[in-house]
Amino acid sequence: MRLLKIVPDNTNIDFVRLRGLAFGLTLLLSVIAVGLTVYKGLNFGVDFVGGLMIEEKFASPPDQNKVRSVIDGLGVGEAALQQQGGPQTLIIRLPVQEGADEGATNAVVKKVETALARAFPGATFSRYSTVSGKVSGELIRNGVLAVVLAVLGIGLFAILRFEWQFGVSTIVAIVHDLLMTVGFFALSRFEFDLNIIAAVLTIIGYSINDKIVIDDRIRENMRRYRKMDMREIINLSVNETLPRTVMTSVTILLALVAMLLLGGHVLRGFTAAMILGIVVGTYSSIYVSSSLLITLGLRAEPTGGDKPTRGVADNAERVGPREG
């Protein structure tokens, strides 16, 4: 029985040849992501802005102006409305109820639920959550700190494990992955809450795993073929690890697509972030992180007394003739 191979053996793709185009595309997408985030902002969940969030499902798409008018008449504060998972589901955000204990919060939720059921027959209450302003501020600080420390720690590890060029290229690629994720949430208006922070940290973990595998193969080939051109070494290393990279990405995407289709709208933002992170993480590992090593001046120069490993020419033929 033949094994399934998504990437054929002896794959010979000149990835480095496209590095100029890849760098330009990466820069353009990063600028767009930053612009979207600054211009549109993120749709922060209650975890980060504080307050009371109520999810209400209606029998048919409601008139949001009427919904807002009904809630404003209850004296519980100005309501912010957002569709969630379809036109018949609304997320209702209310300001922080100062000094409100659990009983008072439940009373507000009940008041809103009763008023909406009376004004919109068939409307049903789904869930609610509440976070104080102080707690939301701490969550923002801790979430940002967790992401920053993760990126810096990964960069430091790459510097200590390999050379400084690997650390810089890894940080650049991961920052690109993060910008793409944040820009996607600014554009899609999915709710950005603690679940998304968890997704971002998971994306970082996946990206570094992918990049370290490729970097380790590059470092190994640099020691094995000290007189081979750096372009050839990177192409050889990426092609050698390509089957593992593609197979890992495809299997993870299969699980994530199933979650996206069957997990309901509660998991939709998380799974969408993960899917995007896997795609851009694979792209940045192949086209950004690896090729950036050449721009940063990494060289596989022979040291005194070292001789290239026997069979270098045979291996070099896989990625094209040597330059020079």
Sequence and secondary structure as in RCSB ss.txt:
>XXXX:A:sequence
MRLLKIVPDNTNIDFVRLRGLAFGLTLLLSVIAVGLTVYKGLNFGVDFVGGLMIEEKFASPPDQNKVRSVIDGLG
VGEAALQQQGGPQTLIIRLPVQEGADEGATNAVVKKVETALARAFPGATFSRYSTVSGKVSGELIRNGVLAVVLA
VLGIGLFAILRFEWQFGVSTIVAIVHDLLMTVGFFALSRFEFDLNIIAAVLTIIGYSINDKIVIDDRIRENMRRY
RKMDMREIINLSVNETLPRTVMTSVTILLALVAMLLLGGHVLRGFTAAMILGIVVGTYSSIYVSSSLLITLGLRA
EPTGGDKPTRGVADNAERVGPREG
>XXXX:A:secstr
     SS TT     GGGHHHHHHHHHHHHHHHHHHHHHH  EE HHHH EEEEEEE SS   HHHHHHHHHTTT
S   EEEE SSTTEEEEEE   TT  HHHHHHHHHHHHHHHHHHSTT EEEEEEEE HHHHHHHHHHHHHHHHHH
HHHHHHHHHHHS HHHHHHHHHHHHHHHHHHHHHHHHH  EESHHHHHHHHHHHHHHHHHHHHHHHHHHHHHHH 
TTS HHHHHHHHHHHHHHHHHHHHHHHHHHHHHHHHHS TTTHHHHHHHHHHHHHHHHIIIIIIHHHHHHTT   
   TT    TTHHHHHTTS     
